[in-house]
Amino acid sequence: MPLHPEAQLLNQLIDREHPELGRALSSFGRRVYAPKGIPFQAQQASGCKVNATIGQITDGKGLPLPLDRLADLLKGLPQKEAFLYSPIQGRERCRTLWKNKLVAEDVRFSSLALPGVSLGICHALAMATDLFFERGDTLVVPDLYWDNYDQIFEVRHEARMIHYPFFEGTTFNIQGLKQALGQVSGKVHVLLNFPNNPTGFSPTQNEIKQIADLLVSEAAQRIVVVYCDDAYHGLVFEPEATPKSLFFELIDRHPNLIALKADGVTKELSFFGGRVGFLSLGFSGTVGQYFNEKICGLVRGSVGSPVGISQYLSEEELLDPHHESSFQNLKSILEKRYRVLKAGLSQGSPFWTPLPFNSGCFCLLRLKPGLQAEKVRQQLIQDESVGVVSHQEHYLRIAFCSMTESDISFLLQALHRTCEKMLTTHS
């Protein structure tokens, strides 16, 4: 199909500023553009005496007309922020505050454009794949990964997925990643998630640098698109585990290295229902602005606009002078649960082996041969009123973030009883 003139113009700008990024775009990504439709025209008319552009019900002066019960429930919030549309690109204050947060962690982020806003990290990753993933492209991902990647990459884009063992002993398997990359000729996509879901593992800062150097060396030969899923960013509990994102080490490292960072308020602000995510591109210069126009096109063609009230609430949290202490308090609660689980698992078990974990919200147990994860999961619900997640055939994921410290002890005892019973019955 012929490209829309706006898409043609946007592609020309990207190709001129960063030709490698232009080549990395999928055929769909090249068709995407920021439309000059109703939201754009409404913004241009925002200062007009009479604004009959956008279809939101107001008092004629720009203020909403909410129904009584909703107005009562949201009392105390500015009605304009609570009830009216967000800009397609997201609220500038929200984007700026999030960028400032990341710059405070690593100054290299300061050269980048403001991040684009999504409806959570899953949506950010989906938009990234829409832009760069051609149907049938190859994704390199560890063998232990969040199962929703199957939906995002395999189902949406018919990805060919190449797996490598996540661990080499008790560390991240950098050599395995290298070998997997060697199986792909031409453009390749790489997904890395630290702290990892489902394992709860993060590498050291030195290992992060080694991973980055490997990806840069690969980019010397071909286009490498790297998706940094930073959903659990900052939640680390051991000094050797780095709280810093791999993404920082990839900024402006090579023109062929397309680094993308997906993060958001879900875990970093403990705002799970807010559904505010961000998508950042790891290149400085105006190309980041052009990239954000592509994001606007995707947002407009799917969800319409991000959630305004959630962005406003996130802004207020980030502006709170007590924000950092509040986050550290939350982190300390998680760390106490982590320590209790770590201690309980250190006692050993004849029925499972814990995989290394040092961060995030989870740990992963490998069950003894003869125990099937899904059957154990179902038996735990039935006999013990305990819920865990089965992962693949032999793993159980425990979300220590959602339990009290006493719950953890009970869970381990219940799991022991269940495994013992099932093996005895089987024998």
C-alpha positions as CSV (number, residue, x, y, z in Angstrom):
1,M,0.0,0.0,0.0
2,P,1.3,3.5,-0.7
3,L,2.6,5.5,2.2
4,H,0.7,8.5,3.5
5,P,2.4,11.7,2.8
6,E,2.9,12.4,6.5
7,A,4.6,9.0,6.9
8,Q,6.8,9.7,3.9
9,L,7.9,13.0,5.4
10,L,8.5,11.5,8.8
11,N,10.6,8.6,7.3
12,Q,12.6,11.1,5.3
13,L,13.4,13.0,8.5
14,I,14.4,9.8,10.3
15,D,16.5,8.6,7.3
16,R,18.3,11.9,7.1
17,E,19.0,12.1,10.8
18,H,19.7,8.4,11.5
19,P,19.6,6.2,8.4
20,E,20.3,3.1,10.5
21,L,17.2,3.7,12.5
22,G,15.2,4.1,9.3
23,R,16.5,0.8,8.0
24,A,15.6,-0.9,11.3
25,L,11.9,0.1,11.1
26,S,9.5,-2.6,10.1
27,S,7.3,-2.1,7.0
28,F,4.5,-1.3,9.4
29,G,6.8,1.0,11.4
30,R,7.5,3.0,8.2
31,R,3.7,3.3,7.6
32,V,3.1,4.8,11.0
33,Y,2.9,8.6,11.4
34,A,1.6,11.2,13.8
35,P,-1.8,12.2,12.3
36,K,-2.8,15.9,12.0
37,G,-6.3,15.0,13.0
38,I,-8.6,16.1,15.8
39,P,-6.2,16.1,18.7
40,F,-3.6,18.0,16.7
41,Q,-6.2,20.6,15.5
42,A,-7.7,20.9,19.0
43,Q,-4.3,21.7,20.4
44,Q,-3.8,24.4,17.8
45,A,-7.2,25.9,18.8
46,S,-6.5,25.7,22.5
47,G,-6.2,29.5,22.9
48,C,-9.3,30.3,20.9
49,K,-12.3,32.1,22.4
50,V,-14.6,29.4,21.1
51,N,-13.1,25.9,20.7
52,A,-15.5,23.5,18.8
53,T,-12.8,20.9,17.9
54,I,-12.5,18.0,20.3
55,G,-15.4,15.8,21.3
56,Q,-15.2,16.0,25.1
57,I,-18.1,17.5,27.0
58,T,-17.2,20.7,28.8
59,D,-18.8,23.9,30.2
60,G,-17.7,25.7,27.0
61,K,-14.7,27.2,28.8
62,G,-12.5,24.1,28.9
63,L,-13.7,22.6,32.1
64,P,-15.4,19.2,32.3
65,L,-19.0,18.5,33.3
66,P,-18.6,15.3,35.4
67,L,-21.5,13.3,36.7
68,D,-22.1,13.8,40.4
69,R,-20.9,10.4,41.8
70,L,-17.6,10.5,39.8
71,A,-17.1,14.1,40.9
72,D,-17.6,13.2,44.5
73,L,-15.3,10.2,44.3
74,L,-12.5,12.3,42.8
75,K,-13.0,15.3,45.0
76,G,-9.8,17.0,45.7
77,L,-8.3,16.4,42.3
78,P,-8.3,19.2,39.7
79,Q,-11.3,18.3,37.5
80,K,-9.5,19.2,34.3
81,E,-6.7,16.7,35.1
82,A,-9.2,14.0,36.2
83,F,-11.8,14.1,33.5
84,L,-10.4,15.4,30.2
85,Y,-8.2,13.7,27.6
86,S,-4.5,13.4,27.9
87,P,-2.4,14.6,24.9
88,I,-1.6,11.7,22.6
89,Q,2.1,12.0,23.4
90,G,1.3,12.1,27.1
91,R,1.4,15.0,29.6
92,E,4.6,16.9,29.2
93,R,5.0,17.4,32.9
94,C,4.7,13.6,33.5
95,R,7.3,12.9,30.7
96,T,9.7,15.5,32.0
97,L,9.5,14.3,35.6
98,W,10.1,10.7,34.5
99,K,13.1,11.8,32.4
100,N,14.4,13.8,35.4
101,K,14.1,10.7,37.5
102,L,16.2,8.7,35.0
103,V,18.8,11.5,34.6
104,A,19.3,11.5,38.3
105,E,20.2,7.8,38.0
106,D,22.5,8.2,35.0
107,V,23.4,11.5,33.4
108,R,23.7,9.8,30.0
109,F,19.9,9.9,29.8
110,S,20.0,13.7,29.7
111,S,20.8,13.7,26.0
112,L,17.7,11.8,25.0
113,A,14.3,13.1,24.0
114,L,11.4,12.9,26.5
115,P,10.0,9.4,26.7
116,G,6.8,8.5,25.0
117,V,3.8,7.5,27.2
118,S,2.1,4.2,27.0
119,L,-0.6,2.3,28.8
120,G,1.9,0.3,30.9
121,I,5.1,-1.5,30.0
122,C,3.4,-4.3,28.1
123,H,1.9,-1.7,25.8
124,A,5.3,0.0,25.4
125,L,6.9,-3.2,24.3
126,A,4.0,-3.9,21.9
127,M,4.5,-0.5,20.3
128,A,8.2,-1.1,20.1
129,T,7.7,-4.4,18.3
130,D,5.2,-2.8,15.9
131,L,7.8,-0.3,14.9
132,F,10.8,-2.6,14.5
133,F,9.6,-6.2,14.2
134,E,9.0,-7.6,10.8
135,R,6.8,-10.7,10.6
136,G,9.1,-13.7,11.0
137,D,12.1,-11.8,12.4
138,T,14.2,-13.6,15.1
139,L,14.1,-12.7,18.8
140,V,16.9,-13.9,21.1
141,V,15.6,-14.3,24.6
142,P,16.7,-16.5,27.6
143,D,14.9,-19.7,28.3
144,L,13.5,-18.3,31.5
145,Y,11.3,-15.3,30.5
146,W,7.9,-13.7,31.2
147,D,5.4,-15.7,29.3
148,N,3.6,-12.7,27.9
149,Y,6.5,-12.2,25.5
150,D,5.0,-15.1,23.6
151,Q,1.9,-12.9,23.0
152,I,3.9,-9.8,22.1
153,F,6.4,-11.3,19.8
154,E,5.3,-14.8,18.7
155,V,1.6,-14.3,18.4
156,R,1.6,-10.6,17.2
157,H,4.5,-10.9,14.8
158,E,5.1,-14.6,14.2
159,A,8.6,-14.3,15.7
160,R,11.2,-17.0,15.4
161,M,12.4,-17.3,19.0
162,I,15.9,-18.5,19.8
163,H,16.5,-19.4,23.5
164,Y,19.7,-19.9,25.5
165,P,20.1,-21.0,29.1
166,F,19.6,-18.0,31.4
167,F,22.2,-19.1,33.9
168,E,25.8,-20.2,33.6
169,G,26.3,-21.6,37.1
170,T,25.1,-18.8,39.4
171,T,25.6,-15.9,36.9
172,F,23.9,-14.6,33.8
173,N,24.9,-16.6,30.8
174,I,26.7,-14.0,28.6
175,Q,28.4,-16.7,26.6
176,G,25.0,-18.3,25.9
177,L,23.7,-15.0,24.6
178,K,26.7,-14.7,22.3
179,Q,26.2,-18.2,20.9
180,A,22.5,-17.5,20.3
181,L,23.3,-14.3,18.5
182,G,25.7,-16.3,16.3
183,Q,22.8,-18.4,15.1
184,V,21.2,-15.4,13.4
185,S,22.3,-13.7,10.3
186,G,21.2,-10.2,9.5
187,K,18.9,-8.1,11.7
188,V,18.3,-9.5,15.1
189,H,16.2,-8.6,18.1
190,V,17.3,-9.1,21.7
191,L,15.2,-8.9,24.8
192,L,16.7,-8.5,28.2
193,N,14.8,-8.1,31.5
194,F,16.5,-7.2,34.7
195,P,15.5,-7.7,37.5
196,N,14.2,-10.7,35.7
197,N,10.7,-12.1,35.8
198,P,10.4,-15.0,36.7
199,T,13.8,-15.6,38.3
200,G,14.3,-12.4,40.4
201,F,17.9,-12.2,39.2
202,S,20.0,-9.2,38.3
203,P,23.6,-9.2,37.0
204,T,26.5,-7.2,38.4
205,Q,27.4,-3.8,36.9
206,N,30.5,-5.4,35.4
207,E,28.3,-8.1,33.7
208,I,26.0,-5.4,32.4
209,K,28.9,-3.7,30.8
210,Q,30.0,-7.0,29.3
211,I,26.5,-7.6,27.9
212,A,26.6,-4.0,26.4
213,D,30.0,-4.5,24.8
214,L,28.8,-7.8,23.3
215,L,25.8,-6.1,21.8
216,V,27.9,-3.2,20.5
217,S,30.3,-5.7,18.8
218,E,27.3,-7.4,17.2
219,A,26.0,-4.1,16.0
220,A,29.2,-3.5,14.1
221,Q,28.0,-6.2,11.7
222,R,24.2,-5.7,11.4
223,I,21.1,-4.0,12.9
224,V,20.6,-5.1,16.5
225,V,17.3,-4.1,18.2
226,V,17.5,-4.4,22.0
227,Y,14.4,-4.2,24.2
228,C,15.3,-3.4,27.8
229,D,12.3,-4.5,29.9
230,D,12.9,-2.5,33.1
231,A,9.6,-3.3,34.8
232,Y,11.3,-4.0,38.2
233,H,13.9,-1.3,37.9
234,G,15.6,-0.4,41.2
235,L,14.3,-3.3,43.3
236,V,17.6,-5.0,44.2
237,F,18.5,-6.4,47.6
238,E,22.2,-7.5,47.3
239,P,25.2,-5.2,46.9
240,E,26.5,-7.2,43.9
241,A,23.3,-6.8,41.9
242,T,23.3,-3.5,40.0
243,P,20.2,-1.3,40.3
244,K,21.2,0.4,37.0
245,S,19.6,-0.4,33.7
246,L,21.5,-2.0,30.8
247,F,19.9,0.7,28.7
248,F,22.2,3.4,30.1
249,E,25.2,1.4,28.8
250,L,23.7,1.3,25.3
251,I,22.9,5.0,24.7
252,D,24.6,6.3,21.5
253,R,27.0,3.3,21.5
254,H,26.6,2.4,17.8
255,P,24.3,3.6,15.0
256,N,23.2,0.0,14.3
257,L,22.3,-0.6,17.9
258,I,18.7,0.4,18.4
259,A,18.2,0.5,22.2
260,L,14.7,0.8,23.6
261,K,13.8,1.2,27.3
262,A,10.3,0.2,28.5
263,D,9.6,1.2,32.1
264,G,6.8,2.7,34.1
265,V,5.0,3.5,37.4
266,T,3.6,0.0,38.0
267,K,6.4,-1.2,40.2
268,E,8.6,1.9,40.5
269,L,5.8,3.9,42.0
270,S,3.7,0.8,43.2
271,F,0.9,2.1,41.1
272,F,-0.3,-1.1,39.5
273,G,-3.7,0.2,38.4
274,G,-2.4,3.4,37.0
275,R,-1.2,1.9,33.7
276,V,1.4,4.5,32.9
277,G,4.4,3.3,31.0
278,F,7.2,4.9,29.1
279,L,9.2,4.1,25.9
280,S,12.6,5.7,25.3
281,L,15.0,5.5,22.4
282,G,18.7,5.4,23.1
283,F,19.9,8.0,20.6
284,S,20.5,11.7,21.2
285,G,19.5,14.4,18.7
286,T,16.2,15.2,17.0
287,V,15.7,11.6,15.9
288,G,14.2,10.9,19.4
289,Q,11.5,13.5,18.6
290,Y,10.7,11.8,15.3
291,F,10.6,8.4,17.1
292,N,8.0,9.9,19.5
293,E,5.9,11.0,16.5
294,K,5.8,7.3,15.5
295,I,4.7,6.4,19.0
296,C,1.9,9.1,18.7
297,G,0.7,7.4,15.6
298,L,0.5,4.0,17.3
299,V,-1.2,5.4,20.4
300,R,-3.8,7.3,18.2
301,G,-4.5,4.1,16.2
302,S,-5.0,1.9,19.2
303,V,-5.9,3.3,22.6
304,G,-6.6,6.9,21.5
305,S,-4.6,8.6,24.2
306,P,-2.9,7.7,27.5
307,V,-4.8,7.9,30.8
308,G,-4.6,11.5,32.0
309,I,-5.6,11.0,35.6
310,S,-3.0,8.3,36.1
311,Q,-0.3,10.6,34.7
312,Y,-1.4,13.4,37.0
313,L,-1.3,11.2,40.1
314,S,2.1,9.9,39.1
315,E,3.4,13.5,38.7
316,E,2.1,14.3,42.2
317,E,3.9,11.3,43.6
318,L,7.2,12.2,41.9
319,L,6.9,15.8,43.1
320,D,6.3,14.8,46.7
321,P,9.3,15.8,48.8
322,H,8.9,12.5,50.7
323,H,8.8,10.4,47.5
324,E,12.3,8.9,47.9
325,S,11.8,8.0,51.6
326,S,8.4,6.5,50.8
327,F,10.0,4.4,48.0
328,Q,12.8,3.3,50.3
329,N,10.3,2.3,52.9
330,L,8.4,0.2,50.4
331,K,11.7,-1.4,49.2
332,S,12.6,-2.2,52.8
333,I,9.3,-4.1,53.2
334,L,10.0,-6.1,50.1
335,E,13.6,-6.7,51.2
336,K,12.4,-8.1,54.6
337,R,10.2,-10.6,52.7
338,Y,13.1,-11.4,50.4
339,R,15.3,-12.2,53.4
340,V,12.8,-14.4,55.0
341,L,12.3,-16.4,51.8
342,K,16.0,-16.6,51.2
343,A,16.6,-17.9,54.7
344,G,13.8,-20.5,54.4
345,L,15.1,-21.7,51.1
346,S,18.7,-21.9,52.4
347,Q,17.6,-24.8,54.7
348,G,17.4,-27.0,51.6
349,S,14.7,-29.3,50.4
350,P,14.5,-32.8,48.9
351,F,11.8,-31.5,46.5
352,W,13.1,-28.4,44.9
353,T,16.2,-26.3,44.1
354,P,15.9,-22.5,44.1
355,L,17.6,-20.7,41.2
356,P,19.8,-17.7,42.1
357,F,17.8,-14.6,42.9
358,N,18.8,-11.2,44.4
359,S,16.2,-8.6,43.3
360,G,12.7,-8.0,41.9
361,C,9.6,-9.6,43.2
362,F,10.1,-13.3,42.5
363,C,12.1,-16.4,43.0
364,L,12.0,-19.6,40.8
365,L,12.1,-23.1,42.1
366,R,13.1,-26.1,40.0
367,L,11.2,-29.1,41.1
368,K,12.7,-32.6,41.6
369,P,12.2,-35.1,38.8
370,G,8.8,-36.8,39.2
371,L,7.1,-33.5,40.2
372,Q,5.2,-31.6,37.5
373,A,4.8,-27.9,38.1
374,E,1.2,-27.6,37.0
375,K,0.0,-30.5,39.0
376,V,1.8,-29.2,42.1
377,R,0.3,-25.8,41.5
378,Q,-3.2,-27.2,41.3
379,Q,-2.7,-29.5,44.4
380,L,-1.5,-26.5,46.4
381,I,-4.7,-24.7,45.7
382,Q,-6.8,-27.7,46.5
383,D,-5.1,-28.9,49.7
384,E,-3.4,-25.9,51.1
385,S,-5.2,-22.8,49.8
386,V,-1.9,-21.6,48.4
387,G,-1.4,-20.0,45.0
388,V,1.8,-20.0,43.0
389,V,2.6,-19.9,39.3
390,S,3.7,-22.9,37.3
391,H,6.4,-22.0,34.8
392,Q,7.1,-24.4,32.0
393,E,7.1,-28.0,33.1
394,H,9.4,-28.1,36.1
395,Y,9.4,-24.6,37.7
396,L,7.3,-22.8,40.3
397,R,7.4,-19.0,40.6
398,I,6.9,-17.5,44.0
399,A,5.9,-13.8,44.2
400,F,7.3,-12.8,47.6
401,C,6.1,-9.3,46.9
402,S,2.5,-10.3,47.5
403,M,3.0,-12.2,50.9
404,T,3.6,-11.3,54.5
405,E,6.7,-12.7,56.2
406,S,4.6,-15.3,58.0
407,D,2.9,-16.2,54.8
408,I,6.3,-17.2,53.3
409,S,7.0,-19.7,56.1
410,F,3.5,-21.2,55.7
411,L,4.0,-21.4,51.9
412,L,7.2,-23.3,52.1
413,Q,5.7,-25.7,54.6
414,A,2.7,-26.2,52.5
415,L,4.8,-26.8,49.4
416,H,6.9,-29.4,51.3
417,R,3.8,-31.3,52.4
418,T,2.3,-31.2,48.9
419,C,5.4,-32.4,47.1
420,E,6.0,-35.1,49.7
421,K,2.4,-36.3,49.4
422,M,2.5,-36.3,45.6
423,L,5.7,-38.3,45.4
424,T,4.5,-40.8,48.0
425,T,1.2,-41.3,46.1
426,H,3.0,-41.6,42.8
427,S,5.4,-44.2,44.3
